[in-house]
Amino acid sequence: MYRAVIFDFGNVLCGVDRESFIRKAARRSRAENPEGLLRTLWGTDIEREFETGKFDSREYFKRVQALADLDPSYSYEEFVEDYKGIITPNPDGERGLLAAVQRGARIFVLSNTSFLHASVIFDNELLGTYPELYVLSYKVGAMKPDLRLWKKILEYTALAPEDCLYIDDIEEYCQAARSLGMSAFRYDFRVHNLSQVLNNMLK
């Protein structure tokens, strides 16, 4: 039996809806193609630098403001609420976490994320209570698939890699965990029942 389950955050314990933010922010933009500009926030240097803690949330807001020519009336506080709205509930992921808890596993969260999105974890009592440690890219200064993130959990727990089960929606990151000797399961919320998967794997 695995002694620890390590959960990704986005698209595992929660849902991710970037388009909701793009639509809201685009309405506050004076650019000709605001939605196109806002879509460049992901998979580029601005995301990597923000999610590895190179700059804080107010600096991120300034950079997005300049990129998309946001109206000056769009306040930082309004931006934060819209940006945090990217994170949506995933009841199946939450049930999976509870299943792992009930099976007696130690629980951890490992995620590429920013402070703003990580803060949503603690708006959810379940996600903010059961995990023992949160290894988050903006705090570590590195993003998956950098093996330092998984190694931090191994160092903290003193568990062997084979004691750990990693859950992610991205196969590349599952492969990274496997390269350390962990087991990994690629989760797809459209296909899997995570609590059932974990009840089977934690027997």
ZIHUGI-V98517 format. One record per helix or strand. SS is the DSSP state (a for helix, b for strand). FROM is the first residue (numbers start at 1). TO is the last residue. If there is no record, write none. Layout:
BEGIN
ss->SS from->FROM to->TO
ss->SS from->FROM to->TO
END
This chain:
BEGIN
ss->b from->4 to->7
ss->b from->10 to->10
ss->b from->14 to->16
ss->a from->18 to->26
ss->b from->29 to->29
ss->a from->34 to->39
ss->a from->45 to->51
ss->a from->57 to->68
ss->b from->70 to->70
ss->a from->76 to->84
ss->b from->87 to->89
ss->a from->91 to->102
ss->b from->106 to->111
ss->a from->115 to->123
ss->a from->125 to->129
ss->b from->133 to->136
ss->a from->137 to->140
ss->a from->148 to->157
ss->a from->161 to->163
ss->b from->164 to->168
ss->a from->171 to->179
ss->b from->183 to->186
ss->a from->194 to->201
END
